């Protein structure tokens, strides 16, 4: 990273906003002391904590489905009313008024009790939801239908306060677990995993964004590298809506520049990881996927192009290093080893492929940075130019060992451009090789 958020001090307004924001929640309590781990590889209890136990009348509510619970409640109220009518008759001198009054008192009392039982149903449903998700072998496999089935089982709405609170807590724990520690890079699957889990919970953007801010308050104090990763991942999760859903600047007092750095550096890290798997055998499908990744990471075209060119140069330098190692290991330079020629031909073929692909129709769908490579102008070119001349000489000796045709001449010109050699010095090398061959 090019900067540290340690230097970012919240403004008085931001500090006041942060101070007035809720600091303690079930999610925050569960997050304290929990190690980061990738949720895609963790079991539910490792992400969300262990099972929760029911207390008081909650086990009774858990044991009864909504329909049976309603029948029992009606039966209790009716029984209480009957008992109250009997007591009113017995102790009210047989008065019908007293009997009705007694029935009303006990009936109302039992109705209040039934209402009290009903009031804990959302809490029981929330516990059921937690235990179900915590019991998943792989939380990323959770489906929307699973959550809806739990709400239906208890006869509650997913918008009930207790149930919604548990949804938020589960989401917060999942996001927190997906983020790697400060010293580890993002894997690239975090955004997709979070979006899928959020969709499975049925959580709306506002509630989900609030959980991202809650996590941010924790990470801003303790793990600034992880906080930068949170900014990057969160902005991708919410896309264009992130500007008003995620008030990074207002809540934490950071600048647009710092946010841009967090976005750019994490995008570069992920794109560099994608490039590692790219070899010399480029194909259209690979280039299209690279472009999609770049856009998904919101990496600027100029940056992506520079990174691709640097990767292509690295591949060419690997061939050069291999060829030079073979050359320098030979006791005599009179004959160029076949392996050296193969390495150089690989360089020329790769560079030609980059040129062809850069002119391909609909090339705007491809990764940025395609085009022929030249080592000329590199800061260390002068340090390696002598080795490049040695390799160029060895290749020219092989090419000029018999008649020089147009195809061979094109290869020599191509290699000269790749190595960044001047026209005159390349011609001088060719002239010296010819004189020795003809001698």
N, C-alpha and C positions, 0 to 999 in steps of 0.2 A: 504494500500500500504506500501511497505517496504522502500520506498525512496521518495524523493520529487525532482521534476525536477527544483526546485528553485536553487539547487546547480549546475545545469548544465549551465555553461557559454559558449556561442558560441566562437569558436576559431576565430582568426582574419580573416581566410579565410571564415569561415561560416558567420561571421558578415558582411563581404564585400558582400558575395552572397545575404544575406538577405537584405542589404541596396540597392543593385542594382535591386532587384526584384520589380515588380510593386506593389505599395502599395494601390492604389485606383482603384476601378472598380465598375461598377454598383452593382455587387454582394456584395462587401465589404460595399458599402454605404447602401444597404438594410439590411445588417446584423447588422449594428450598432444599438444597443439599442433593438434588437429583442430578445424576450425571447425564450429560448429553449422550445420545445414541441415535442411530438412524432407525426411525420407526419401522421402516420397511423390513428391517432385520430383527426387530424386537417383538417379544410377546406382549400381550396387552398389559399384564401386571407390571412389566418393566417400564411401561410408558405412563400408565394411569394410576398405579398403586394397587394395593390388594383389594379384596372384596370388602364391601361394607355390610355391617350387620343391622338387622331390623330390631327395633326396641318398642316397648309399650304395647299398644294395640296394633302396631304395624304388621307383626306376623299374621294376625287374624285377617287384616285387609289383604295381605299377600295371598292368603289361602283361598279367598273368595273371588270369583270372577265378577265383573260388574253386575250382571243380571242376578246372580245369586245374592250378591251384597244388597241389592235393592229389595229383593224378596224378604231377606232376613230383617232389614230395617223396618219394612212395613209390618212384619210379624211382631217385632219388638214393640212398635208403637201401638199396635192393636191390642197386644197382651197387656201392656201397661194401662191403656185406656180402660180395658175390661176390669182389671184389678182396681183401678181408681174408682170406677162406678160402684163396684161392690163395697169398697171401703166407705164411700160416701153414703151409701144406703144404710150400712151397718151403724156408722157413728153419726149419721145425720138425721136420726129419728125416722128413717124411711122416706125422707123428703126426696122427691125427684130432683129438685134443684140442687141439693147437696150431693146427690149421686153424680149428676152431670158435672158439677164443679170438681169433684174428686177425679173423675175421668179426665177432665181437661188438664188438671195439675200434673198427674202422672204421665198423661199422654204428651204434654208439652215437654216434660223433663226428659222423657225417652227420645222425643224428637230432637231435642238439643243434643242428647248423647249421640244420636245417629248422625247429626250434622257434624259433631266433633270428629266422629270416625271418618266421615267423608272428607274432612279437611286435611287428613293426613295422606289421602290417596295420592296426590301429586308427589309428595315426598317419597312414598313407597315406590311409585313409578320411577322416580329419579334414581333411587337405589337400584332398582331392577335394571335400568339403563346402564348405570355405571358397571354393575357386576357382569352384565352381558358383554359390554365392550372390553372391560378389563380381562375377561375370560377368553378373548379372541387370540388364537395363535398368531394371527397376522392382522393387525388393525386396519391395514390398507385394503383388506378385502371386505370391509364393512360396506353394506348396501343400504340405500334409502329405505327399502322395504323392511329391513331389520328394525330400524328405529320406529317406523310407523306401526309395525306389528307390536312393539313393546307398548307404545302409547295406547293402541287399541286394546291390548290385553287388560290394561288397568282402567280403561274408559276415561282417559284424560286427553287433553289437547297438547300438542307439542309446544304451544304458546303459553301453557301454564307456567307461572313464575319459577316454581321449583324444578320443573322439567327443563325449562329453557336455561336455567342456571347451570344445570348439570351438562347440558349440551355445550354451553360456553366453556365450562371447566374442562371437559373432554377435549374440545378443540384446542384450547390453550396448551394443555399438556402435550398434545400431539405435535403442535407447531414447535414447541420448545424442544421436544425430543428429536425432531428432524434436523434442527440446526446443529452443525458440528461444533466442537470446541474451537476456541480462537486459533489454535495452531493447525487445525485441519481445514482443508479446502472443501467447498461444496462438491457434491457428487454430480449434480445436474438433474437429479430426479426429484428434488425437494418440492419444487413448485407444483409439478403434476400430482405428487402425493398429497400435498396440502389441499389443492383444489378438489381432488377426488374425495378426500375425507370430509371436507366442508360440505360438499354436495350430498354425501351420504347422510350427514347429520341433519341436513335441511336447514342449515344456519344461514341467516341473511347476511349481507355484506356489512351492515352497520355493526351487528353484534360480533361478527368475526373480526372486523377491524379493531374494535375495542380490545379484544384479546391480544392482538398484535401490539397495541400500545402498552398493555399491561406487561407483556413480556419485555418490551423495549425499556420500560422503567427499571426492570431488574438487570438487563444486560448492559445498559448504559453505565451503571455503577460498577459492574463487576467484570464484564468481558467485552471490551470495546471492539475487538475484532469480530466477535460474534454479533455485536450490535450492528456492525456494517453489513454483515451477511443477512441479518434480519431485515434491514432496509431494502437490500437488493431483492430478496425472496418475496417480501411483502408487496413491494411495488409491482412485481410480476404477477403475483396472485390476483391483485385487484385491477391491474391494467390501467386504463385511462382514468378510472374512478379513484385511483390512489391519491391524486392531488387533494381531494377534499375528504377522503375517508381516513387518510393517514397524516395527521398534522405533526410531522417530524420537527419542522422548524418552530412551530408554536410551542410544542410541549418540551422540546429538548434544547431549544436555542441554537440549533445548528444552521449552517448556511446552505444555499443552493449548491455552492461549489463542493462542499463536503458530501452532500448527497450524490452529486454527479460523480465524484471520485469513488464512492462506495459502489455505485452502479457500474462504472467503467472497469474498475479493478477486478471485481468479482466476475463480470462478464468475460474479461480477458482470461481469467483463470480457467473458467469453464470451456471457453473456445480453444484455449491451448491444449486442454485435455482432449478435446475432439480431434485436434490436429495430430496428436501423437499417433493416432491409429491410421493416419493417411500416409501411404507409401508412394512409390513411383508409378504404380499401376492405377492411375486415376481413371475413373469412369463417370459417366454422366449422373448416375444415381447418387454416387458419393458426393459429388459437387452440389447437387440439389439439396441433399440432407444437410450439408455444411451450411448452406445459405439459410435453410430453415432454422438451424440452431442459432446462427448469428442473429437472426431477426427475433427469435424467441428470447435471447439474452439481452436484446436491445443494445447490441454492440454496433457502434458507428462503422459505416462502410470503410472509411479511411483506416481505422484501427484494424479492422478485420483484414483488409488488403495487405497492410504492412506485416501482420502476423503470418499470413499465408506465404508471402514472399520470403520471410525469414525462415519459415519451415522448409520451403523448397530449397533455399540455399543450404540449409543444414543437411538435407539429403544429398545434395551435390558434394558438399564437403566430406561427407562420409565416404563417397566413392573415391574422391581425391586422396583422402588419407589412406584408404585401403590400397589404392594403386601405388602410391609413393612408398608404402611399407614394403610392398613386393619388390619394387624397383631397387630400393636401397639395400634389400637383403640379398640381391644378386651379386656374385663376384665380378661379373662382367656385364657391361651395358651394350655390348655389341648386338645382342638380340633382345628384342622386347618380349617379355613373357606374355603368353596368351591371356593370362588373368588380368594383366594390366590393360590390354586392349578391350577386354570385356567390360572392365570398370569404366573406361572412357566411353565406349559405345553406349553404355547405360546412361551416362551423363548426357550425351548428345540426344539420345532417344527421348529421355525425360524432358529435356528442354524443348525439343521439337513438339512434343505432346502439349506442353504448356502453351506454346505459340498457337497451335491448331485450336485448342479449346478456347483460347481467348477470343477467337474470331468465329466461334460456333454460333449458328442461328439460335435465337432465344437465350443467349448467354447471360442475360440479366437474371436468369433463374439460378445461375451458378454462384459458387463461392467467389468472393471478391479477391483480387490479387493475381489472377491468372495472367500469364505472359512470360516471355523468355527471361531468363535470369542472367545477370552479369555480376561477377565478383569485383569488377572494377569500381573504384570509388569507395570501397569499404575501408574503414579506419585502419584495418590490419593488412590491407592488400599489399603494401610495400614489404611487409614482413614475410609474406608467403610467395611473393612474385618469383623469387629464384626457384622455389620448388615447382611452381606452376610452369616455368620455362623448361625445367627438367622433364616434366610429364608431357608437355607439348612436344618436346624434341623426340621423346620415345615414341609417341603416337605418330608423329610425322615420319620417323624412320620406318615404321611398319607400313604406313600408307604409301610411301615413296619407294618401297622396295621393288615395285614393278611400275608399270606405266601409270601416269597420273591422269585420271579421267575427271569429268565434271562432278560426279558423285563424291569422289574422294576430296576434291577441292572444296565442295560445299561443306563437308564434314570438318575440314581444317579451318574454314572460315567460322563455322559455328562454334567450334571449340575455342578459337581465338577470342570470340566475343564473350563466351561464357567465362573464360579466364581473365578477361579484362586486359588483354595484352594489346599494345599498340600495333597498328598495321605494319609499320616499318620493322619493329623488333620481331614480329611474327614472320615477315618475309625474310629477314636475316637468318632466322632459325631454319626456315625451309631451304634457303640457298646453301647453308652449311651442310644440311643433311644431304641435299642433292649432290654436292661436291664429293662427299664421302662415298655415296652409293655408286657414283660413276667412276670413282677412283679405282 
